[in-house]
Amino acid sequence: MAGKTHSQYRLYCLDQRGRISLAEWIDAADDEDAIRHAQLLKRDGRKCEVWHGTRLVARLEAQDLVA
């Protein structure tokens, strides 16, 4: 995969109060790749958000996450 650059994204999973209960780095080629990685990281049905720096990329509801 020569020539392909990756960026650091953050996956934040939220508790029932909307507070961050888990944070994880995602190394991805682009936004779609980061969302795909996040969907593969099932986090006990919690709502999650994918961020690239200060930019919100996606909000993932529990049903958007796969085992």
C-alpha positions, -999 to +999 in steps of 0.1 A: +000+000+000+027+024-010+018+061-011-013+057+011-012+080+041-031+074+073-045+098+099-052+095+136-089+094+146-104+090+180-133+068+189-152+080+219-179+057+234-204+074+257-222+062+288-260+067+294-253+103+306-234+111+274-201+112+291-170+095+276-166+061+291-140+048+266-116+064+241-095+046+215-072+057+187-080+046+152-055+047+124-074+052+091-069+063+055-100+086+055-133+093+072-151+062+057-122+039+068-124+053+103-161+048+105-157+012+092-131+005+119-153+020+146-182-002+135-161-033+139-152-023+175-184-033+193-185-015+227-214-031+246-241-013+226-229+022+237-233+052+215-199+062+200-185+092+181-156+093+157-134+124+157-106+137+135-089+164+156-117+188+165-140+177+137-169+153+145-168+127+117-197+105+127-221+096+155-228+058+158-258+046+176-258+012+192-275-004+163-248+009+139-221-012+158-215-048+148-200-077+168 
